[in-house]
Amino acid sequence: MNKKLYEMRAHILKAMAHPSRLMMLDAMNERGEICVCDLVDVVGSDQSTVSKHLAILKQAGLVEDRKDGQRSFYRLARPCVLNFFECVEQVMEENLKEQHDILSAR
């Protein structure tokens, strides 16, 4: 086993492990390139908080940015990350089904 590989995977997963960052990734998927000011509205946090979240996503290699004057725009650098979301939602559905089956058997 290559421990460094697992550490690198964990780094990327940690970058995604926040509801606001997941919302930002989804917004970028839906809209393509999006302004930080619009992400503030999507997330419902102040600009400095959104910028910190974006820095984490960028450092993990998940998003890219572009400046246009005073405005910064972000887009997905690795759209394949959305496949991971589909997998997570399948796990959620299976967990819910199992919980329902357990409760129904009572």
C-alpha positions as CSV (number, residue, x, y, z in Angstrom):
1,M,0.0,0.0,0.0
2,N,1.1,3.5,-0.8
3,K,0.3,5.7,2.2
4,K,1.0,8.9,0.3
5,L,-1.7,8.0,-2.2
6,Y,-4.3,7.6,0.6
7,E,-3.1,10.9,2.2
8,M,-3.6,12.6,-1.2
9,R,-7.1,11.1,-1.5
10,A,-8.0,12.2,2.0
11,H,-6.8,15.8,1.2
12,I,-9.2,16.0,-1.7
13,L,-12.1,14.5,0.3
14,K,-11.4,16.9,3.2
15,A,-11.7,19.8,0.8
16,M,-15.1,18.6,-0.2
17,A,-16.2,17.8,3.3
18,H,-18.3,20.9,4.0
19,P,-21.9,21.6,2.9
20,S,-21.0,25.1,1.6
21,R,-18.2,23.8,-0.5
22,L,-20.5,21.1,-1.9
23,M,-23.1,23.7,-2.7
24,M,-20.4,25.8,-4.5
25,L,-19.3,22.8,-6.6
26,D,-22.9,22.1,-7.6
27,A,-23.4,25.7,-8.5
28,M,-20.3,25.6,-10.7
29,N,-21.6,22.5,-12.4
30,E,-25.0,24.1,-13.1
31,R,-23.8,27.5,-14.2
32,G,-20.3,26.8,-15.5
33,E,-18.2,29.8,-14.5
34,I,-19.6,31.7,-11.5
35,C,-18.6,35.0,-9.8
36,V,-17.7,34.9,-6.1
37,C,-20.5,37.5,-5.5
38,D,-23.0,34.9,-6.8
39,L,-21.5,32.2,-4.7
40,V,-22.1,34.4,-1.7
41,D,-25.8,34.3,-2.5
42,V,-25.8,30.5,-3.2
43,V,-24.1,29.7,0.1
44,G,-25.6,32.5,2.3
45,S,-22.3,33.4,3.8
46,D,-20.2,36.6,3.7
47,Q,-17.6,37.0,0.9
48,S,-14.6,36.4,3.2
49,T,-16.0,33.0,4.2
50,V,-16.8,32.0,0.7
51,S,-13.3,33.1,-0.4
52,K,-11.8,30.8,2.3
53,H,-13.9,27.9,1.1
54,L,-12.8,28.6,-2.5
55,A,-9.2,28.7,-1.5
56,I,-9.5,25.2,0.0
57,L,-11.2,23.9,-3.2
58,K,-8.6,25.5,-5.4
59,Q,-5.7,24.2,-3.3
60,A,-7.1,20.7,-3.7
61,G,-7.2,21.1,-7.4
62,L,-11.0,21.0,-7.7
63,V,-11.6,24.5,-9.0
64,E,-9.9,27.1,-11.1
65,D,-10.3,30.9,-11.0
66,R,-10.1,33.8,-13.4
67,K,-9.9,37.5,-12.6
68,D,-11.9,40.1,-14.6
69,G,-11.1,43.5,-13.1
70,Q,-12.2,43.4,-9.5
71,R,-14.3,40.3,-9.9
72,S,-13.2,36.7,-9.5
73,F,-14.8,33.8,-11.4
74,Y,-14.6,30.1,-10.5
75,R,-15.3,27.0,-12.5
76,L,-14.8,23.3,-11.9
77,A,-11.3,22.1,-12.8
78,R,-12.3,18.4,-12.4
79,P,-15.9,17.9,-13.4
80,C,-15.4,14.1,-12.7
81,V,-15.8,14.9,-9.0
82,L,-19.5,15.1,-9.6
83,N,-19.5,11.3,-10.3
84,F,-18.4,10.9,-6.7
85,F,-21.6,12.8,-5.6
86,E,-23.7,10.3,-7.5
87,C,-22.0,7.5,-5.7
88,V,-22.6,9.2,-2.3
89,E,-26.3,9.7,-3.1
90,Q,-26.6,6.0,-4.0
91,V,-25.1,5.1,-0.6
92,M,-27.6,7.6,1.0
93,E,-30.5,5.9,-0.8
94,E,-29.4,2.4,0.3
95,N,-28.9,3.6,3.9
96,L,-32.4,5.1,3.9
97,K,-33.9,1.9,2.5
98,E,-32.2,-0.2,5.1
99,Q,-33.4,2.1,7.9
100,H,-36.9,2.0,6.5
101,D,-36.8,-1.8,6.4
102,I,-35.6,-1.9,10.0
103,L,-38.3,0.4,11.2
104,S,-41.0,-1.5,9.2
105,A,-40.0,-4.8,10.8
106,R,-40.7,-3.5,14.3
